[in-house]
Every structure is written in C-alpha cells, then in structure tokens.
Amino acid sequence: MKDYSTQGGTWKECPQCGKKFFCTSPEWAYKRPVSVDGKSSMWFFDKYSCMRVFDEGYEKQKAKMRSENAKLQHKRQQEGGGQMAKLDEKVFLAALAERFADYVPANTAKAILSDIRAELENYQLVTVIPGTPAADETEDLVKLWLNAKTVEGLSAKSIEQYEYYLGRIRQDIGVPFGKLTIDHVRKYVADELQRGVAKTTVQNYQRVLFQFLRWLNEEGYISSNPCRTMKTIKVPKPKKDPFTQEQVQLIKESTNNVKELAIVYFLLATGCRVGEVVRINREDVDWRKMSLNVTGKGNKTREVYFDEVTAMMVQRYLATRKDDHPALFLSKTGDYFTTSGIQAMMRRIGRKAGFQANPHRHRRTLAQTCLDRGMNLEEVQAILGHEKIDTTLRYARASQKNAENSYRKFACM
C-alpha cells in the first residue's frame, strides 16, 4: 500500500475513535484500516465520498468481482438482454479526476488515479442500459410473478388461469414481455375483438397483462411500464338480478333428485361460492349450531350459517349415501364435485325451470333477501366474505317497493 502522507497532508488522530487518519484537506478527508475477509485494507474518506484503494489483502475480492463481471457480460451477450456500450477509460478517469479536484490535492488525486488505472486493466468498462429482459427470460419472469401472487394468497385456480392468459398473450403477440410496447398491446386487443372474442374475455386478458407489466416495472425487470397510460376496454355491465321467490320455487321443483335439491337449498341458505362448496367435508358441519367454516378467496376462512329446512334437506341426502367419503356432496364419479360440475348442474336445472340459473345467482339472492329484511350492509359483507364493502354494494339492489316502504316510514310528515 502506498503511503500517501508524502503527497500532501498530515496524519491526525480521529476525535471519535482515536485511530490515526490522514488529513489531505480541511474538508475532513482521511483514511483508516478496515478488514475485508479477515485481511487488512484501506479506505479513503471525505464527507462527500469514499474510495477504496486496492491492496494485496483485497485480491480474493478482486478475483471474485472479475469472474462475476465476465459471467454477466457473457450471459447478456448470449441472451441479447440489456444493451452494453463500451465506456472510454479516459472519459471515466477524467470524471473521477474532476470529482477529486474539489476535495483532494492534485498530487494525491493523481496517485489514486494511477492505482485505479492499473486496476482497470483487469476489467472491461461498460455502460449497461437497463430495460429489456432477454426473450428466453420471459418464462422465468412469469414464474417469478406467479410465485409472488401465490405468496399474496392467490388461489391455485387463479394462478393457473393467469399463467394460461400470459402464455396466450405471449404466443399471439410474438414479442417478449420485456420488449413489449403499447402499440403491440393495442394491436393485440383490436385483433382479438375483430376475431369475435368476447369483450369480457379480452378485458380479463388486459387486466392480467397490466398487473404483470406493473410488477415487472416495480421489481426493476423493465425500466418503464409500456401500458401505464392504457385503459382496459369498456364492457357493458349486464344486469344481474337475484332470483324472485317464484323462481326459487321453480328451481326447487326442477331438481331431479334429493342430492340436487340439497345443493340448491345449501346454496340459497349459505351464499357460499361454488369453489367453497366443492371443498366442504362432512366433518366441517356443526349440525347443532347449524353453521360451518369455509375457506374462500385468498385462503381466508369465515363462518357461514344455514336454517332448519336446509339442515333437514342435506341430512336427508346424506342418509341415502352408503359410502364413507369425507365430501359433503359427492359427484356421479363418487368423488368431490368440481366447480364446473355444479355449474353444469345448475344450468340444466335452469333450462328445465325456464330461465338462466347459476350458483352465483343463489349467492346474490341471499344477499338481497338479507338486505330486504333489514340486515345491515356490514353484516351481509361478513356473511358473503367480501374484503371490501364496495363489492357487497354491487349485490344490493333497492327494489321500488322497498324504496316506497322506506319513504313511507322515514320521509312522511
């Protein structure tokens, strides 16, 4: 290690730690020994910046840095990732010299730059322009994002759906996500609509893609989100009415057997999502309290309730079974129902009844019934398992008759 004390400045004692330091200017510049991997090294400090001066104790770190730098360059060159431009050594050293000029005497700066120049012979200076992951990194980035969503509590079904959406988008656009532009996405959306793909489907694809690109930007995989100013397409919101009392009765009469009737009663009484129903086991039900715990979106557990009639219908169905399978409701194959299985069953019952029926409409019907009978919105939110009350509000539909009754009760003088 060179002794820079001969090149301007004096040795003084640090007022804080008592160690000797080398003062080169009135700007509180000094150097002191530090330990790197158990070996001695030296640091130069001032109140604006610091610079390590390499010595024999730093050889191990230098070799490691040199190896990693070479691997990084080779990887990026092979993958065609972020652009790399050679940096002129003279420009680099001139920039350092300019910075040293304000804080370090000229002769000291010259000696330091000489050491740096010698060290740079072991490296190739490059400027890495961030921004574009390589084409074959796309699959890895998708997996990383899906892992992040899994940690956030997204269901396995949603993860599978997101992976499918991104795979289709990548295949149809033909451009790696890191090189995607807003024009690529606009053309993709326009092409999908021209092909006759439903607007709701295209909107779902957009939402997943926008989430992914926003995550890539936040995590530093891309320098900017190309779709940050783009909005999802507008989709007309269909009117989603609950069942009327007449329709509820028709659905019950349109079932084919005791199992279908038990499921209809259970859906209407509990308001469970179909994905929750298919996972319920017999042991989950507390028949005395007429309640059970279900696991909903985001693996969140909540308690739901049912009435005496529903309990009677479900127990009547269970009495017909001779198996010891744990599932509360069994499919024709003798195993757990799938969500599509119950949805298909409800569509068939609806066709027989003469109107559209699906499991989620039972859930909407329970919400509206509870609100019509005076339950407050927060309680309905808890029963349905909504994280945000705004979601519960979308289920509420003020009927004209209820509006009139409320007016007669509260507004009339």
Order of alpha helices (4+ residues) and beta strands (2+ residues): beta-beta-beta-beta-beta-alpha-beta-alpha-alpha-beta-alpha-alpha-alpha-alpha-alpha-alpha-alpha-beta-beta-beta-alpha-alpha-alpha-alpha-alpha-alpha
